[in-house]
Amino acid sequence: MKLVYASALCLLVSPLLSAQTLKLDLNKSMPAIEKLYLDLHQSPELSYHEQQTGKKMASQLQKLGFDVTNSVGGYGVVGIYRNGQGPTVMIRTDTDGLPITEQTGKAYASTVTTLNKQGSKVGVMHGCGHDIHMSSFIGTAQQLIKNKQSWQGTLMMVAQPAEEVGGGAKAMLSEGLFSKYAKPDHIIALHVSASVPAGKIALKNEYTMASVDSVDISIKGKGGHGAYPHTTVDPVIIAARTILALQTITSRELSPLEPSVITVGSIHGGSKHNVISDEVKLQLTLRSYNPEVRNAQIAAIKRITAGIAQSAGLEKALYPEVYVHESESIPSTYNNPEQTNIVRNAIADAIGVKNVLETKAVMAGEDFGLYGRTDENIPITLFWLGGVNQQQYTNAMKNNETLPSLHSSKFAPDYKVALPTGITAMSNAAAALFNQ
């Protein structure tokens, strides 16, 4: 098994750069936070349906004295707490679950089911750890309010819906998140990791997560009888040629120094053994870090698909249709180096240098990156919160086994260790940004 997360940042961490570590009292607060976690875990809601989850987040923030607004960008929640003159620090959590039937075997496993868009019954699970995110989020708000004598400024807590479909951040921004409520000077978030042991934090400067685009390609042809292929223009053959040709974009058109992924995840065409159809549909996912690479991927896909259709003898009216789901597209997540160094040092002071790891960028995507791509050009930082039980992690490394990944029905973070680590890390990161 190849590790994504490597050695501790002994050389990168300097206690001279961080603010004084907060004195947190987690012994009293953790039972309630764990209870919140179990409640959230057992009552997940799918993207665009997080009504009850939003109410829970709003209620928790209101109890702490935040000025709370509900239903922002769907079921999003914004909480504002003003604590004198100083910068505005925004902490973001995501709130939606996934259409996964949980198979962790835990006594507290989600048993929630719902109907999907197709009318089929599906299980619902926080398979991406958003229950960990929300619980850490509320725990951080509690500790920052308890320690408000240690910082000054405006604390902006944002519980964002619809992260899993790439729509929540866009919706909240389009409703004036930075104009109606507060304009942050710093934005931070955490994401639970299925590769890092609980009790540790992993992060990196610059690109940390990829941009994501969903692309549909409708390949046309001229159908007919399978026994007379010479009288047709077979879209299955065109699709096969297209799939192979698309792989040359990354391997032959883009610099090998620029990460790029073009995956054809779905192909559908035809209905019977001896019938050549009129159409084949492809579904692709594109991943990259550099926005220029993303634009080059899309341009090349359009050029190649048209060229193959032309070579098959199709008239222009039957060239493939390439549709990019712009509403679901999300940019890469770029951790501002200066801000991320402050966050790194603050966390290292709070939990120990040996527990702060350097990570590599991943090709997974997160719409958190959008908050750093607005006209305000606000620095953002996302760090990884270790979620794997230490014994499970050790056994997996010893036996070269693969750990359950995010979005797995068997992903079960060690919440009793992860939650206090996440709260300690986020609270101190925020305080350091307030006090820099």
KADA-V30220 format. One record per pair of residues at least 6 apart in sequence whose C-alpha atoms are under 6 Angstrom apart, sorted by the first residue. I is the first residue (numbers start at 1). GAP is how many residues later the second one is. If there is no record, write none. Layout:
i;gap
I;GAP
I;GAP
This chain:
i;gap
1;399
5;354
6;352
7;350
8;346
8;348
8;349
9;348
13;332
18;327
18;328
19;413
21;329
37;94
37;98
40;91
41;90
42;68
44;53
44;81
45;51
45;52
46;50
46;51
46;52
47;49
47;115
48;114
50;25
51;24
54;21
66;13
66;14
66;15
67;12
67;13
68;10
68;11
69;8
69;9
70;7
72;100
73;98
73;99
76;83
76;84
76;85
77;81
77;82
78;79
78;80
79;77
79;78
80;75
80;76
81;73
81;74
82;72
83;69
83;70
83;71
84;68
84;69
85;67
85;68
86;66
86;67
87;66
87;98
87;347
88;65
88;66
88;67
88;96
88;97
89;66
89;67
89;95
89;96
89;97
89;98
90;66
90;67
90;94
90;97
91;66
91;96
91;97
91;98
92;66
92;67
92;97
93;40
93;41
93;66
93;67
94;36
94;65
94;66
94;67
95;35
95;66
96;65
96;66
97;28
97;29
98;26
98;27
99;23
99;24
99;25
100;23
100;24
100;25
101;22
101;23
102;23
102;307
103;306
103;307
104;306
112;11
112;12
113;9
113;10
113;11
114;7
114;8
115;6
127;280
128;278
128;279
129;63
136;283
136;286
136;287
139;284
140;283
140;287
151;283
160;8
161;7
162;6
166;162
166;201
186;193
187;193
188;192
188;193
188;194
189;193
190;192
190;193
190;194
191;193
191;194
192;192
192;193
192;194
192;195
193;191
193;192
193;193
193;194
194;193
194;194
194;211
194;212
196;190
196;192
197;189
197;190
197;191
197;193
198;188
198;189
198;190
198;191
198;219
198;220
199;218
199;219
199;222
200;155
200;156
200;186
201;155
201;183
201;184
201;185
202;154
202;155
202;156
202;157
202;182
203;155
203;156
203;180
203;181
204;154
204;155
205;130
205;132
206;128
206;129
206;130
206;131
207;126
207;127
208;125
208;153
209;123
209;124
209;152
209;153
209;154
209;155
209;156
210;77
210;78
210;79
210;122
210;153
210;154
210;155
211;76
211;77
211;78
211;119
211;120
211;121
211;154
212;74
212;75
212;117
212;118
212;153
213;72
213;73
213;116
214;70
214;71
214;111
215;68
215;69
215;108
215;109
216;66
216;67
216;106
216;107
217;64
217;65
217;104
217;105
218;63
218;102
218;103
219;60
219;61
219;101
220;15
220;58
220;59
220;98
220;100
221;12
221;13
221;14
221;57
221;58
222;10
222;11
222;56
223;9
223;53
223;54
223;55
224;8
224;52
225;50
225;51
226;48
226;49
226;50
235;44
235;45
250;10
259;29
260;27
260;28
261;25
261;26
262;24
263;21
263;22
264;19
264;20
265;18
265;19
266;16
266;17
267;14
267;15
268;12
268;13
269;11
270;7
289;43
306;13
309;10
330;37
331;38
332;37
333;36
335;45
335;46
336;43
336;44
340;41
343;86
346;82
346;83
347;78
348;8
372;6
372;7
372;8
387;26
387;27
387;31
388;25
388;26
389;25
404;6
404;7
